[in-house]
């Protein structure tokens, strides 16, 4: 049960295994690198949710990357059929699947990680991906009419002031809800040795972003 993962809702979080990114600072290394070690527990999750109707408001579906799951559409619809609100976390790499989910109206909130500036996306994501897909997903979410947020986890050695200038100028719009998060070492990252920025540096990043997205805030800082 969480009061943090789904804004203004009492929710539970469902983690899916597997991810197409290899963000070196990812704190869910086991889910990303060894997805086969994570059991398929859909029936148990549905049973859990059935027993907690009236106690929970929503379900957060995160990962890994949930849109890698072949049965993600059916699972979301099953959760919705129980009367829960659904929050989907995504890395934005699968705009076609995301568009289908948005068009079906089966999610109530979407949170997308903006890993870095477009020119340095490969550094933060750990892979060479289509940044066109990332940009398409941002547009789909923004135009969906569904509540949403974008967010960036800030990591020393990965992000720079220039990245936040470019995130603001290239990827964000005035109406966007955007959060800057500080990296905290979970001890289970894909690569070791990363740390977060100091408060003064984070405030500088936020000031840069707020020139483009005035609603931007800190989370967990």
C-alpha atoms as one frame of an Amber mdcrd trajectory, in Angstrom:
protein
   0.000   0.000   0.000   1.313   3.454  -0.911   0.308   7.080  -0.452   3.149
   8.311  -2.671   3.007   6.486  -6.002  -0.449   7.694  -7.095  -1.050  11.354
  -6.211  -4.017  11.887  -3.853  -4.958   8.192  -3.841  -4.416   5.215  -1.574
  -2.972   2.657  -3.922  -0.944  -0.496  -4.319   1.911  -0.920  -6.787   2.339
  -3.784  -9.238   5.864  -4.296 -10.602   6.347  -5.921 -14.013   9.565  -7.654
 -15.040  11.745  -6.731 -17.994  12.789  -3.450 -19.579  14.195  -2.349 -22.934
  16.300   0.340 -21.205  19.455  -0.203 -19.188  19.578   3.018 -17.198  22.829
   2.590 -15.253  21.298   4.135 -12.117  18.098   2.035 -12.252  17.133   0.926
  -8.733  15.166  -2.124  -9.920  18.089  -4.064 -11.374  16.556  -7.453 -10.586
  13.371  -6.668 -12.513  15.330  -5.369 -15.489  18.171  -7.874 -15.757  16.470
 -11.067 -14.555  12.796 -10.812 -15.523  12.478 -14.606 -15.658  13.089 -14.704
 -11.914   9.829 -12.815 -11.342   6.824 -15.096 -11.187   3.633 -14.436 -13.111
   1.241 -13.620 -10.298  -1.663 -12.018 -12.158  -4.288 -14.266 -10.571  -2.872
 -13.538  -7.101  -2.876  -9.786  -7.797  -6.489  -9.851  -8.966  -7.470 -11.867
  -5.876  -5.655  -9.336  -3.666  -7.500  -6.471  -5.323 -10.867  -8.199  -5.008
 -10.363  -8.501  -1.254  -9.374  -4.844  -0.878 -12.194  -3.172  -2.757 -13.246
  -0.159  -0.709  -9.840   0.047   1.007  -7.734   1.016  -1.996  -8.501   3.691
  -4.571  -6.062   2.802  -7.276  -3.367   0.581  -8.718   0.036   1.766  -9.967
   1.501  -0.382 -12.721   5.249   0.084 -13.029   8.374  -1.899 -13.828  10.631
  -2.526 -15.533   8.573  -1.332 -18.463   4.918  -2.420 -18.285   4.285  -2.005
 -22.022   6.644  -4.908 -22.728   4.038  -7.248 -21.261   1.970  -9.037 -23.923
  -1.075  -9.187 -21.636  -0.869  -5.614 -20.315  -4.123  -4.533 -22.015  -6.106
  -7.416 -20.511  -4.564  -6.879 -17.095  -5.411  -3.182 -17.018  -8.968  -3.911
 -18.121  -9.318  -6.546 -15.395  -8.154  -4.031 -12.789 -10.526  -1.387 -14.126
 -13.422  -3.854 -14.043 -12.937  -4.093 -10.265 -13.573  -0.364  -9.963  -9.994
   0.807  -9.416  -8.297   3.815 -10.922  -5.127   2.886 -12.805  -1.843   4.779
 -12.962   0.607   3.625 -15.625   4.347   4.305 -15.458   6.202   4.127 -18.762
   9.508   5.062 -20.349   7.778   6.206 -23.535   9.544   3.812 -25.889   6.350
   2.175 -27.189   4.082   4.928 -28.526   1.868   2.560 -30.530   0.965   0.503
 -27.466   0.595   3.648 -25.406  -1.734   5.153 -27.999  -3.943   2.057 -27.868
  -4.171   2.206 -24.074  -4.976   5.907 -24.143  -7.609   5.455 -26.847  -9.291
   2.676 -24.857  -9.632   5.008 -21.873  -8.487   2.326 -19.434  -5.927   4.378
 -17.520  -6.603   7.402 -15.336  -3.071   8.741 -14.876   0.148   8.327 -16.860
   3.630   9.049 -15.526   6.440   9.099 -18.071  10.135   9.293 -17.284  12.021
  11.830 -19.370  15.458  10.344 -18.958  17.493  13.286 -20.221  17.832  15.706
 -23.108  17.321  14.186 -26.533  21.012  14.459 -27.417  22.045  12.616 -24.238
  19.169  10.160 -23.993  21.479   7.265 -24.772  23.608   8.083 -21.731  20.732
   8.078 -19.251  18.836   5.175 -20.838  21.925   3.018 -21.341  20.852   2.077
 -24.881  20.486   3.611 -28.305  16.755   4.065 -28.755  14.460   5.993 -31.055
  14.090   9.408 -29.483  11.343  10.008 -32.056   9.308   7.395 -30.160   9.997
   9.209 -26.904   8.853  12.516 -28.366   5.750  10.902 -29.872   4.827   9.414
 -26.498   5.191  12.813 -24.835   2.795  14.310 -27.375   0.304  11.452 -27.037
   0.222  11.801 -23.261  -0.033  15.586 -23.359  -2.939  15.486 -25.841  -4.793
  12.545 -24.289  -7.021  14.482 -21.910  -5.859  12.107 -19.147  -4.075  13.357
 -16.041  -0.330  12.975 -16.450   3.128  13.892 -15.287   6.643  13.860 -16.642
   9.637  13.398 -14.359  13.418  13.132 -14.386  15.566  11.423 -11.784  18.725
  13.510 -11.472  22.066  11.714 -11.193  25.571  13.142 -10.910  27.713  12.035
 -13.812  24.620  11.530 -15.973  22.911  14.943 -16.067  24.147  18.484 -16.587
  22.643  21.974 -16.533  22.541  21.857 -20.327  20.378  18.743 -20.193  17.728
  20.574 -18.204  17.875  23.573 -20.526  17.257  21.217 -23.442  14.567  19.198
 -21.650  12.721  22.429 -20.975  13.140  23.966 -24.420  12.710  20.823 -26.547
  10.376  18.532 -24.631   8.176  20.466 -22.211   5.253  22.847 -22.630   3.915
  25.490 -20.287   1.006  23.329 -19.109   3.054  20.226 -18.297   3.274  18.815
 -14.796   6.938  17.920 -14.317   8.923  16.685 -11.329  12.629  16.706 -10.590
  13.592  13.749  -8.422  16.887  13.209  -6.626  18.641   9.904  -7.175  18.929
   7.801  -4.018  21.158   4.729  -4.146  19.023   1.670  -3.384  22.054  -0.638
  -3.361  20.455  -2.578  -6.226  21.391  -0.437  -9.218  22.496  -1.765 -12.600
  25.843  -0.015 -12.201  27.412   1.134  -8.963  28.918   4.413  -7.787  26.233
   6.975  -8.572  25.030   9.698  -6.233  22.490  12.496  -6.215  22.990  16.244
  -6.602  23.144  18.672  -3.712  20.147  20.886  -2.949  21.757  23.996  -4.457
  22.330  22.230  -7.774  18.788  20.846  -7.817  17.321  24.310  -7.247  19.338
  25.542 -10.210  17.899  22.765 -12.392  14.373  23.567 -11.241  14.851  27.246
 -12.044  15.953  26.335 -15.558  12.949  24.062 -16.112  10.445  26.568 -14.711
  11.290  28.992 -17.511   9.525  26.539 -19.811   7.189  24.606 -17.493   6.181
  26.864 -14.555   4.318  24.016 -12.822   7.553  22.066 -12.337   8.305  20.982
  -8.777  10.573  18.764  -6.721   9.471  15.340  -5.557  11.029  13.562  -2.592
  13.502  16.345  -1.934
